[in-house]
Amino acid sequence: MSTVIEQSVEARLVAAAPRMPNIPATLHYDGADPFAVRMTFPAPATLEGVDVCWTFARDLLAAGMEAPEGDGDVRVRPYGYGRTVMEFHAPEGTAVIHVRSGELRRFLEATSELVPTGLEHLHLDLDHDLAELMRDA
């Protein structure tokens, strides 16, 4: 059984222009890092022209679909019926996107089947992680 889940989603970039462009993104979850979710935007969709990957808590994504969540670089909140707003804050500026809530729910359900919410700690290999930290010490 694979311990990695990847799901493509369509994000709508919120911009000052009247028409918001759609950009592809990929949600990624690895059971070996059970608390985290990654969202990657391909090079053509970024200002820098390189892939950009944001890592944030799976709990942040789940909670943000119900009510505004996040105080740091990634913030999530519901938006009307069927949409979720995600904000990505960086020194260069802020990107705001809309994603279909159904796509996010489907992704979260798949991650919960792999690693049930609340049982993430059972999927950590703390001995391995500690050995990695100590290896360079």
C-alpha positions as CSV (number, residue, x, y, z in Angstrom):
1,M,0.0,0.0,0.0
2,S,1.3,3.4,-1.0
3,T,1.9,5.9,1.8
4,V,1.8,8.9,-0.5
5,I,-1.3,10.7,-1.9
6,E,-1.1,13.2,-4.7
7,Q,-4.1,15.0,-6.1
8,S,-4.3,17.7,-8.7
9,V,-6.6,20.6,-8.0
10,E,-7.5,23.7,-10.0
11,A,-6.8,26.9,-8.1
12,R,-8.3,30.3,-9.2
13,L,-5.8,33.1,-8.5
14,V,-7.4,36.1,-7.0
15,A,-5.9,39.2,-8.8
16,A,-6.8,42.8,-9.3
17,A,-7.8,42.0,-12.9
18,P,-11.5,41.3,-13.4
19,R,-10.9,37.7,-14.7
20,M,-9.2,35.4,-12.3
21,P,-6.9,32.9,-14.0
22,N,-7.0,29.2,-13.2
23,I,-3.7,27.7,-12.3
24,P,-2.9,24.0,-11.6
25,A,-1.7,22.9,-8.2
26,T,-0.9,19.6,-6.6
27,L,-1.7,18.5,-3.1
28,H,0.7,16.0,-1.6
29,Y,0.5,13.9,1.6
30,D,3.1,11.5,2.8
31,G,2.2,9.1,5.6
32,A,5.8,9.3,6.8
33,D,5.2,13.0,7.6
34,P,1.6,12.6,8.9
35,F,1.0,16.0,10.2
36,A,1.9,17.9,7.0
37,V,0.4,18.6,3.6
38,R,2.3,20.2,0.7
39,M,0.8,22.3,-2.1
40,T,2.9,22.7,-5.2
41,F,2.5,25.3,-7.9
42,P,4.3,24.6,-11.2
43,A,6.9,27.1,-12.6
44,P,4.6,28.7,-15.3
45,A,2.1,29.7,-12.6
46,T,4.7,31.5,-10.4
47,L,6.4,34.9,-10.6
48,E,9.8,33.4,-10.1
49,G,9.4,30.8,-12.9
50,V,10.2,27.9,-10.7
51,D,8.1,25.3,-8.9
52,V,6.9,26.7,-5.5
53,C,5.9,24.3,-2.7
54,W,4.2,25.3,0.5
55,T,4.1,23.0,3.5
56,F,1.5,23.4,6.2
57,A,-0.5,21.4,8.8
58,R,-3.2,19.0,7.6
59,D,-5.3,20.2,10.6
60,L,-5.0,23.8,9.3
61,L,-6.5,22.8,6.0
62,A,-9.3,20.8,7.6
63,A,-10.2,23.5,10.2
64,G,-9.9,26.3,7.6
65,M,-12.6,24.8,5.5
66,E,-15.1,25.4,8.4
67,A,-13.9,28.7,9.8
68,P,-10.9,31.1,9.3
69,E,-7.7,29.5,10.4
70,G,-4.0,30.4,10.4
71,D,-1.9,33.2,11.7
72,G,1.3,32.6,9.8
73,D,2.4,32.1,6.2
74,V,-0.6,30.0,5.2
75,R,-4.2,31.0,6.0
76,V,-7.4,29.1,5.1
77,R,-11.0,30.1,5.2
78,P,-14.4,29.1,3.7
79,Y,-15.7,31.3,0.9
80,G,-19.4,31.0,0.0
81,Y,-20.8,27.8,-1.1
82,G,-18.3,25.3,-2.4
83,R,-15.1,27.4,-2.3
84,T,-12.2,27.7,0.1
85,V,-9.8,30.6,0.1
86,M,-6.1,29.9,0.7
87,E,-3.6,32.7,1.3
88,F,0.1,32.2,1.0
89,H,2.2,35.0,2.6
90,A,5.9,35.5,1.7
91,P,8.3,38.5,1.9
92,E,7.7,39.1,-1.9
93,G,3.9,39.4,-1.4
94,T,0.7,37.4,-0.9
95,A,-1.0,35.0,-3.2
96,V,-4.7,34.4,-2.7
97,I,-6.4,31.5,-4.4
98,H,-9.8,29.9,-4.4
99,V,-10.1,26.1,-4.5
100,R,-13.2,24.0,-4.8
101,S,-14.0,22.7,-1.3
102,G,-15.1,19.3,-2.7
103,E,-11.6,18.7,-4.1
104,L,-10.1,19.6,-0.7
105,R,-12.6,17.3,1.1
106,R,-11.8,14.4,-1.2
107,F,-8.1,14.9,-0.6
108,L,-8.5,15.1,3.2
109,E,-10.7,12.0,3.2
110,A,-8.0,10.1,1.3
111,T,-5.3,11.3,3.8
112,S,-7.6,10.2,6.7
113,E,-8.0,6.7,5.2
114,L,-4.2,6.5,5.1
115,V,-3.5,8.1,8.5
116,P,-6.6,8.7,10.6
117,T,-6.9,12.2,12.1
118,G,-5.7,12.1,15.7
119,L,-3.5,9.0,15.2
120,E,-0.7,10.7,13.4
121,H,1.7,10.1,16.2
122,L,1.4,6.4,15.6
123,H,2.9,6.8,12.2
124,L,6.1,8.7,13.3
125,D,9.4,7.0,13.4
126,L,10.9,9.1,16.2
127,D,14.0,6.8,16.5
128,H,14.9,7.4,12.9
129,D,14.2,11.1,13.1
130,L,16.3,11.5,16.2
131,A,19.1,9.5,14.6
132,E,19.0,11.8,11.6
133,L,19.2,14.9,13.9
134,M,22.1,13.4,15.8
135,R,24.0,12.2,12.7
136,D,25.4,15.7,12.0
137,A,26.0,16.7,15.6
